[in-house]
């Protein structure tokens, strides 16, 4: 990740001095795609790690697990609906 960011900064600095040629532009696009893939992999890793943590904590402390489920349920419910005539149900 660090090396990819360094190459991208180098190419950005070069672009400030002069227009990039086609090969340099292609390299810059490849590096940006590579950084995006690395960030997605990192996000997936931490998401999976967090899921494992909550499964373990949920088994140990059912009050915490039930509180999180209640909060999620309240967020997913619909309080009221408005009919096009303007009345609420």
C-alpha positions in Angstrom: 0.0 0.0 0.0 2.8 2.4 1.0 4.7 1.8 -2.2 1.6 2.2 -4.4 0.8 5.5 -2.7 4.4 6.6 -3.2 4.3 5.9 -6.9 1.0 7.7 -7.2 2.5 10.8 -5.5 5.5 10.6 -7.7 3.4 10.6 -10.9 1.2 13.4 -9.5 4.3 15.5 -8.9 5.5 14.7 -12.4 2.1 15.7 -13.9 2.3 19.1 -12.2 5.6 19.7 -14.1 4.5 18.4 -17.5 1.7 16.4 -19.1 2.1 12.6 -18.6 2.8 10.4 -21.6 0.5 7.5 -22.4 2.6 4.9 -20.6 2.8 7.1 -17.5 -0.9 7.7 -17.6 -1.6 3.9 -17.9 0.7 3.2 -15.0 -1.1 5.9 -12.9 -4.5 4.3 -13.7 -3.1 0.8 -12.8 -1.8 2.0 -9.5 -5.1 3.7 -8.7 -7.0 0.4 -9.4 -4.4 -1.5 -7.3 -4.9 0.9 -4.4 -8.7 0.5 -4.7 -8.4 -3.3 -4.6 -6.1 -3.1 -1.6 -8.5 -0.9 0.3 -11.4 -3.2 -0.5 -9.5 -6.2 0.8 -8.6 -4.3 4.0 -12.2 -3.3 4.5 -13.4 -6.9 4.0 -10.8 -8.2 6.5 -11.9 -5.8 9.2 -15.6 -6.4 8.5 -15.0 -10.2 8.9 -13.0 -9.6 12.0 -15.7 -7.5 13.5 -18.3 -10.1 12.8 -16.3 -12.8 14.6 -15.8 -10.4 17.5 -19.6 -9.9 17.8 -20.4 -13.6 17.6 -18.0 -14.3 20.5 -19.3 -11.3 22.6 -22.9 -12.2 21.8 -22.4 -15.7 23.2 -20.7 -14.4 26.3 -23.0 -11.5 27.1 -26.5 -12.1 25.8 -27.7 -8.7 27.1 -25.3 -6.9 24.8 -26.4 -9.1 21.9 -30.1 -8.6 22.6 -29.6 -4.8 22.9 -27.9 -4.6 19.5 -30.7 -6.7 17.9 -33.3 -4.4 19.4 -31.6 -1.3 18.1 -31.4 -2.8 14.6 -35.1 -3.8 14.7 -36.1 -0.2 15.7 -34.0 1.2 12.9 -35.6 -1.1 10.3 -39.3 -0.4 11.3 -41.6 2.1 9.6 -43.3 4.5 12.1 -46.1 5.8 9.8 -47.1 6.1 6.2 -48.6 9.1 4.4 -51.3 8.5 1.8 -51.1 10.8 -1.2 -54.3 12.7 0.1 -52.2 13.9 3.0 -53.5 11.7 5.8 -51.3 9.4 7.9 -51.9 5.8 8.8 
